[in-house]
């Protein structure tokens, strides 16, 4: 089978993938953490239930779970949890099917970006954290 040498860099590629997948979550989780009132306002504007609780959940999922994914801590269960969170944010925050015009277009893009991120998280769930991770150090990978 032709694998273009990918088997030789498998663990390095998984590390890079973990970093790239989590980077978006960490950046926006940090913004929510340091601007909590703005995060609550955004949650209310998008129609998220219990805006303060939703903002707190978003911070935990984006910032803290994002860091755990980069470090490779409990990677498989957290990848599944982050998949569910990402699907929920797509449905609640980017419901393009209820919109028209440019708002619909922008939210459609963001909805399908979330779907793509779910795909990356699913691959991470299947592959595990790889050699360069806390999971591997604890022999959980």
Secondary structure in CASP SS format (residue, H / E / C, confidence):
PFRMAT SS
TARGET T0000
AUTHOR 0000-0000-0000
METHOD secondary structure of the structure
MODEL  1
X C 1.00
X C 1.00
X C 1.00
X C 1.00
X C 1.00
X H 1.00
X H 1.00
X H 1.00
X H 1.00
X H 1.00
X H 1.00
X H 1.00
X H 1.00
X H 1.00
X H 1.00
X H 1.00
X H 1.00
X H 1.00
X H 1.00
X H 1.00
X H 1.00
X H 1.00
X H 1.00
X H 1.00
X H 1.00
X H 1.00
X H 1.00
X H 1.00
X H 1.00
X H 1.00
X H 1.00
X H 1.00
X H 1.00
X H 1.00
X C 1.00
X H 1.00
X H 1.00
X H 1.00
X H 1.00
X H 1.00
X H 1.00
X H 1.00
X H 1.00
X H 1.00
X H 1.00
X H 1.00
X C 1.00
X C 1.00
X C 1.00
X C 1.00
X H 1.00
X H 1.00
X H 1.00
X H 1.00
X H 1.00
X H 1.00
X H 1.00
X H 1.00
X H 1.00
X H 1.00
X H 1.00
X H 1.00
X H 1.00
X H 1.00
X H 1.00
X H 1.00
X H 1.00
X H 1.00
X H 1.00
X H 1.00
X H 1.00
X C 1.00
X C 1.00
X C 1.00
X H 1.00
X H 1.00
X H 1.00
X H 1.00
X H 1.00
X H 1.00
X H 1.00
X H 1.00
X H 1.00
X H 1.00
X H 1.00
X H 1.00
X H 1.00
X H 1.00
X H 1.00
X H 1.00
X H 1.00
X H 1.00
X H 1.00
X C 1.00
X C 1.00
X H 1.00
X H 1.00
X H 1.00
X C 1.00
X C 1.00
X H 1.00
X H 1.00
X H 1.00
X H 1.00
X H 1.00
X H 1.00
X H 1.00
X H 1.00
X H 1.00
X H 1.00
X H 1.00
X H 1.00
X H 1.00
X H 1.00
X H 1.00
X H 1.00
X H 1.00
X H 1.00
X H 1.00
X H 1.00
X H 1.00
X H 1.00
X H 1.00
X H 1.00
X H 1.00
X H 1.00
X H 1.00
X C 1.00
X C 1.00
X C 1.00
X C 1.00
X C 1.00
X C 1.00
X H 1.00
X H 1.00
X H 1.00
X H 1.00
X C 1.00
X C 1.00
X C 1.00
X C 1.00
END
